[in-house]
Amino acid sequence: MATKGNKKRRQFSLEEKMKVVEAVDSGKRKGDVAKEFGITPSTLSTFLKDRARFEEKVREASVGPQRKRMRNALYDDIDKAVFAWFQEIHAKNILVTGSVIRKKALNLANMLGYDNFQASVGWLNRFRDRHGIALKAVCREDSGRLMNSLGIDKVNEWHAGEIIKLIADYSPDDIFNADETGVFFQLLPQHTLVAKGDHCRGGKKARQRLTALFCCNASGTEKMRPLIVGRSANPRCLKNVHSLPCDYRANQWAWMTQDLFNEWLMQVDARMKRAERRILLLIDNCSAHNMLPHLERIQVGYLPSNCTAVLQPLNLGIIHTVKVLYRGHFLKQILLKLNSSEDQEKVDIRQAIDMIAAAWWSVKQSTVVRCWQKAGIIPVELTESDTEAAASEPDIAIEKLWHSVAIATCVPNEINFQDFVTADDDLIISQELLDTEVIQDMRAGENTDEAGSEDDGEASLPQQPKITLTEAISSVQKLRRFLSTCVGVPDAIFGQLNGIDEYLMRRVTQTPVDSKITDFLQTK
C-alpha cells in the first residue's frame, strides 16, 4: 500500500504562480482558485504572500518564466553581467553559441576580479535554465537584402501560426505597432551626402539628432502621441513652454533606452486601464525593448528576428511618410527665409518637435491601413491602383518644393529628394552596451539616461521672446483678415481658426491681468 510520504511534491513555475495570483486579482474566490489549479489553501496563501517577489522577477526578466526555483547563482554578479550582455547581443540578432557565452563569462569574471571562476558546461546549463535561454543560431538583420528562403519560411510560419493566435482576441482598433526612428532635425539639403549612412554614435552630430517613437493601430483610427528623445534636458527654446504636441525626454545620446521605453509603456498601460481597454502591442526586439515592466492592459508580441523589414507596419511606409512630410515642412521654412531675404537660421528643437508632430498627425488613415495590410496582419481590401496612389500622394507636391529649394541653394545634381528623406535612416536609435558599461551598470546602477547640458547644440540660436496673450489674439485677427482676401479658402480652415480664437478668448477670462478686457480686443 502506498504511504502518504511517497506522494511527490509538485513544483510550480514562475509563470504558473503568476497565473494563480492573477486569478485571485480577477475577483474569483480563493477557494475556487485553489480548486481550479489543484493547490491547497496554504499554498495559495504562500503565492499571494510572495507575489511582490514574483512580480519583481518578471519585471527584471532575471529568470525564465518556466523556472520553478528562484535561487540566485553562486557568482550572482557574473550571472547578471553575462545576462545583460546576452540580452544586448540577442537584440542585435547576432550568432550566439554556448562556447561564446562561456568565453564572455570568463572575460567579465576577470573584469570583476574573480580569478577562480570556471565557465564550465555545467555553469552554462545552469545559466540557461535560470534565464530560460534556448540557444539558436540567428544572423544579423539586413533590411537592404532580399529575404532568403529561411527568412521567407519564418515569415510564412509567423503569418500562419503565431500572429493568428496573437490577434484572435483583438479587433484592428486594439492592435498596435510601436517603433523608433532617428532624425537629423537640422539637416540641410546641400549636406545630404555627408549625413547619408552616418550611424551617429556620438560627437557633434549627436546634438543635431532626435529619436522619435511612433505608435498606431491597425485600423488607422488611433495614432498615439509621439515620444521625442533629445540630448538637452532643458533647451532654451523650451523655456516657458508648457504644452507640446508630443512627449519630450532627454539623455546624453538622444537614444531610446530601456528606462524611457518602459516609462512610455507604463503610461500607455495606465491610459488603457482608465479606458477599460486591453490592447496588443507588436514591437521588435531592439535592446531598448528587451526588459519590460509588468503590464496589466497591454499584451506585448515580439516580431520575429530578421523579419521586421517585411513584418513591421511602421517600417513599411508609415515612418517614411512622416519623414517625407517633415522634410516638406523643413523645405517650406527654407523657402520662406529665401523669399524674405532673412538669414537662414538653424531649426531649434521646439520647431523640430512641432514639425515632426505635424507630420505624424498628417499621415492619412489609408496610408496606415495600407502598411498594416502590406505586413499581412490585416486583410487586403485596397486595389493596387489605390495603393500606388496612397503611396505617392504626399511626394508629388513636395517634389516640386524640393526642386525650387535645390536650385536656390545649389544642391548637387546627384542628390534627389528621396536621398534627403532617407539620409538619417541608418541612425542608431537604441543604446549599445560595451563590456565596461555592463560592469559599471551592474556594480553601481550607473544612470545612462543622463541628459546633455541646457545649452547643448543651441549656442548659435537666439532666444525667442515670449509671446503674450494679446499678441496671440492680434495674430489670429491678422490671419483672419488675410484669409478673407484669398480665393477658395475651405470652410474647415475658418472652423479651425474659430476654434483657436475661442480657446484664446477663454484664456482671457481665466488670466488675471491688470489691464481691461477690451485691451485684448484692440486690433493693432
KOLFI-772881 format. One line per 8 residues: number of its first residue (from 0); their letters; for each residue x, y, z of C-alpha. Coordinates in steps of 0.25 Angstrom, whole numbers. Example, Ala and Ser with C-alpha at 12.3 -4.5 7.8 and 13.67 -1.06 7.14 Angstrom:
BEGIN
0 = AS = 49 -18 31; 55 -4 29 $
//
This chain:
BEGIN
0 = MATKGNKK = 0 0 0; 5 14 -4; 8 22 8; 5 37 9; 20 40 10; 22 35 -4; 14 46 -11; 23 54 -20 $
8 = RRQFSLEE = 23 69 -17; 18 77 -28; 26 90 -32; 21 102 -40; 28 110 -50; 28 126 -48; 18 127 -60; 8 117 -53 $
16 = KMKVVEAV = 10 125 -40; 6 138 -46; -6 132 -53; -11 127 -39; -9 142 -34; -16 148 -46; -28 139 -44; -29 144 -30 $
24 = DSGKRKGD = -28 158 -35; -39 156 -45; -49 155 -33; -50 140 -32; -52 133 -18; -39 128 -13; -45 114 -10; -50 113 -25 $
32 = VAKEFGIT = -36 118 -30; -29 107 -21; -38 96 -27; -36 101 -41; -21 100 -40; -21 88 -31; -14 94 -19; -16 95 -4 $
40 = PSTLSTFL = -21 108 2; -8 109 9; 0 108 -4; -9 119 -9; -6 128 3; 9 126 1; 7 130 -14; 0 143 -10 $
48 = KDRARFEE = 10 146 1; 21 145 -9; 14 152 -21; 23 164 -19; 36 155 -21; 29 148 -33; 26 162 -40; 40 167 -37 $
56 = KVREASVG = 46 155 -44; 36 157 -56; 39 172 -57; 54 170 -57; 53 158 -66; 64 152 -58; 58 138 -58; 51 130 -69 $
64 = PQRKRMRN = 36 129 -67; 37 113 -67; 47 114 -55; 42 107 -43; 52 111 -33; 58 126 -31; 71 122 -24; 82 132 -28 $
72 = ALYDDIDK = 94 128 -35; 107 125 -27; 114 137 -35; 102 146 -35; 109 158 -41; 115 150 -52; 102 144 -55; 95 158 -56 $
80 = AVFAWFQE = 107 163 -65; 106 152 -75; 91 152 -76; 92 167 -78; 102 165 -89; 94 153 -95; 81 162 -96; 89 173 -104 $
88 = IHAKNILV = 94 162 -113; 81 155 -115; 74 168 -118; 84 170 -130; 81 156 -135; 96 152 -135; 100 138 -135; 102 133 -120 $
96 = TGSVIRKK = 107 119 -117; 110 112 -103; 125 114 -105; 123 129 -108; 115 131 -95; 126 123 -87; 137 132 -93; 129 144 -90 $
104 = ALNLANML = 126 140 -76; 141 137 -73; 145 151 -79; 134 158 -70; 138 150 -58; 153 155 -59; 148 169 -60; 140 167 -47 $
112 = GYDNFQAS = 152 161 -40; 149 146 -40; 161 138 -43; 155 125 -39; 143 125 -47; 141 114 -57; 131 115 -68; 128 100 -69 $
120 = VGWLNRFR = 118 93 -77; 110 91 -64; 111 106 -61; 106 109 -75; 94 99 -74; 90 105 -61; 91 119 -67; 82 115 -78 $
128 = DRHGIALK = 72 109 -68; 72 121 -59; 68 131 -70; 60 122 -79; 70 123 -91; 69 114 -103; 82 115 -111; 78 117 -126 $
136 = AVCREDSG = 86 121 -138; 82 135 -143; 88 145 -152; 89 160 -153; 77 166 -159; 80 174 -172; 67 180 -178; 75 184 -190 $
144 = RLMNSLGI = 76 170 -195; 65 161 -201; 59 151 -191; 66 137 -193; 58 125 -193; 60 123 -178; 54 137 -175; 42 135 -184 $
152 = DKVNEWHA = 39 122 -177; 40 129 -164; 30 140 -169; 21 130 -175; 21 122 -162; 18 134 -153; 7 138 -163; 1 124 -162 $
160 = GEIIKLIA = 3 122 -147; 7 132 -136; 1 144 -142; -13 137 -143; -12 133 -129; -8 147 -124; -19 155 -131; -30 145 -129 $
168 = DYSPDDIF = -36 153 -117; -34 167 -122; -40 176 -132; -32 184 -142; -35 196 -133; -27 189 -122; -15 184 -129; -4 194 -129 $
176 = NADETGVF = 11 195 -134; 21 204 -128; 35 207 -134; 46 217 -133; 54 225 -144; 65 235 -143; 64 249 -149; 75 259 -153 $
184 = FQLLPQHT = 66 270 -150; 75 281 -155; 80 274 -168; 81 284 -180; 78 279 -194; 92 282 -198; 98 274 -187; 91 261 -190 $
192 = LVAKGDHC = 102 253 -195; 111 256 -183; 100 250 -174; 95 238 -182; 99 225 -176; 104 232 -163; 100 224 -150; 103 235 -141 $
200 = RGGKKARQ = 109 228 -129; 113 242 -123; 121 254 -126; 116 267 -130; 105 261 -139; 98 255 -126; 94 270 -124; 87 270 -137 $
208 = RLTALFCC = 79 258 -136; 66 253 -129; 59 240 -127; 44 239 -129; 35 227 -125; 22 226 -132; 11 216 -129; -2 214 -137 $
216 = NASGTEKM = -13 203 -138; -17 194 -150; -30 201 -153; -23 215 -155; -33 221 -145; -23 224 -134; -9 230 -134; -3 231 -121 $
224 = RPLIVGRS = 4 244 -116; 19 243 -121; 31 242 -111; 43 250 -115; 56 248 -109; 67 259 -110; 80 262 -104; 77 274 -96 $
232 = ANPRCLKN = 68 273 -84; 65 288 -83; 67 294 -96; 66 309 -96; 55 308 -107; 46 301 -98; 47 311 -87; 33 316 -83 $
240 = VHSLPCDY = 27 305 -92; 17 297 -84; 9 290 -95; 15 282 -107; 9 273 -117; 17 261 -112; 25 256 -100; 39 260 -99 $
248 = RANQWAWM = 50 253 -91; 66 254 -92; 78 247 -90; 93 249 -94; 92 242 -107; 77 245 -111; 75 230 -112; 63 221 -107 $
256 = TQDLFNEW = 67 214 -95; 60 203 -86; 56 213 -76; 50 222 -85; 42 212 -93; 37 205 -80; 33 219 -75; 25 221 -88 $
264 = LMQVDARM = 19 207 -87; 14 209 -73; 7 222 -77; 0 215 -89; -4 204 -79; -9 214 -69; -18 220 -80; -23 207 -85 $
272 = KRAERRIL = -27 203 -71; -35 216 -69; -42 214 -82; -44 199 -78; -37 194 -91; -28 183 -94; -18 184 -106; -8 176 -113 $
280 = LLIDNCSA = 5 183 -116; 15 178 -126; 29 182 -125; 43 178 -130; 54 172 -121; 63 184 -121; 72 186 -108; 62 196 -102 $
288 = HNMLPHLE = 50 186 -103; 56 174 -96; 53 177 -81; 39 180 -80; 31 184 -67; 19 177 -62; 7 181 -71; -8 180 -67 $
296 = RIQVGYLP = -15 184 -80; -4 182 -91; -1 169 -97; 13 170 -104; 16 162 -116; 30 162 -122; 32 161 -137; 41 150 -142 $
304 = SNCTAVLQ = 56 153 -142; 62 157 -156; 48 160 -162; 44 173 -157; 47 180 -170; 35 172 -176; 26 170 -164; 27 183 -156 $
312 = PLNLGIIH = 15 192 -161; 23 205 -157; 35 201 -165; 27 198 -178; 23 213 -181; 18 220 -169; 31 225 -163; 35 228 -177 $
320 = TVKVLYRG = 23 237 -180; 25 244 -167; 39 247 -171; 34 252 -185; 25 261 -178; 35 266 -168; 45 269 -179; 34 276 -187 $
328 = HFLKQILL = 31 285 -175; 46 288 -174; 47 292 -188; 36 301 -187; 43 308 -176; 56 309 -184; 47 315 -196; 41 325 -187 $
336 = KLNSSEDQ = 54 330 -182; 60 331 -196; 47 339 -201; 48 349 -189; 63 350 -191; 65 347 -176; 78 340 -171; 76 324 -171 $
344 = EKVDIRQA = 76 321 -156; 76 306 -151; 64 299 -147; 63 298 -132; 57 286 -124; 44 293 -122; 42 296 -137; 46 281 -140 $
352 = IDMIAAAW = 37 276 -130; 25 284 -136; 29 279 -150; 30 264 -146; 17 264 -139; 10 272 -150; 16 261 -160; 11 250 -151 $
360 = WSVKQSTV = -3 255 -149; -4 258 -164; -1 243 -168; -15 238 -174; -23 226 -169; -22 220 -183; -6 220 -182; -6 214 -168 $
368 = VRCWQKAG = -16 203 -173; -8 200 -186; 4 198 -178; -3 188 -168; -8 181 -180; 6 180 -186; 11 174 -173; 0 163 -175 $
376 = IIPVELTE = -6 165 -161; -20 170 -166; -27 166 -179; -24 174 -192; -36 182 -197; -30 193 -205; -27 191 -220; -13 192 -226 $
384 = SDTEAAAS = -16 206 -232; -22 211 -219; -9 206 -212; 0 213 -222; -8 226 -221; -7 226 -206; 8 223 -206; 11 235 -216 $
392 = EPDIAIEK = 1 245 -211; 10 253 -201; 22 252 -210; 17 259 -222; 15 273 -217; 27 273 -208; 36 269 -220; 32 282 -227 $
400 = LWHSVAIA = 36 289 -214; 49 281 -214; 53 286 -228; 51 300 -224; 60 299 -212; 70 291 -219; 72 301 -229; 72 313 -220 $
408 = TCVPNEIN = 82 306 -210; 91 300 -221; 89 285 -217; 98 276 -225; 90 269 -237; 93 255 -231; 85 258 -219; 70 256 -220 $
416 = FQDFVTAD = 58 257 -211; 58 243 -207; 73 244 -203; 69 256 -194; 57 248 -187; 65 235 -185; 78 242 -180; 76 238 -166 $
424 = DDLIISQE = 70 224 -168; 83 218 -162; 83 225 -149; 85 217 -137; 72 218 -129; 76 210 -116; 87 208 -107; 99 199 -109 $
432 = LLDTEVIQ = 106 193 -97; 121 191 -96; 127 181 -86; 132 192 -77; 118 198 -78; 111 185 -74; 120 184 -62; 118 199 -58 $
440 = DMRAGENT = 103 197 -59; 103 184 -51; 112 190 -40; 107 204 -38; 94 205 -45; 100 216 -54; 89 225 -60; 91 224 -75 $
448 = DEAGSEDD = 79 234 -77; 88 246 -72; 84 257 -82; 93 267 -88; 95 281 -83; 84 292 -84; 90 299 -96; 95 287 -104 $
456 = GEASLPQQ = 94 290 -119; 87 303 -117; 99 313 -115; 96 319 -129; 81 320 -127; 75 333 -122; 65 332 -111; 51 335 -116 $
464 = PKITLTEA = 43 346 -108; 31 341 -100; 18 343 -108; 7 350 -100; -7 346 -100; -10 360 -106; 0 357 -117; -6 344 -120 $
472 = ISSVQKLR = -20 349 -121; -15 360 -130; -9 350 -139; -21 342 -141; -29 354 -145; -18 357 -155; -19 343 -160; -34 344 -162 $
480 = RFLSTCVG = -32 357 -170; -22 351 -179; -31 339 -182; -42 348 -185; -34 353 -197; -31 339 -202; -40 331 -212; -46 318 -209 $
488 = VPDAIFGQ = -42 316 -195; -48 303 -189; -59 305 -179; -51 295 -170; -39 306 -169; -49 316 -164; -54 306 -154; -40 303 -149 $
496 = LNGIDEYL = -38 318 -147; -50 320 -140; -46 308 -130; -33 315 -128; -40 329 -125; -50 322 -115; -38 316 -108; -31 329 -107 $
504 = MRRVTQTP = -43 337 -102; -45 326 -91; -31 329 -87; -34 344 -86; -45 341 -75; -36 331 -68; -24 340 -67; -22 350 -56 $
512 = VDSKITDF = -18 363 -63; -17 378 -58; -22 383 -72; -36 383 -77; -42 372 -85; -44 382 -96; -29 383 -97; -29 369 -103 $
520 = LQTK = -39 372 -114; -32 384 -120; -26 382 -133; -12 386 -135 $
//
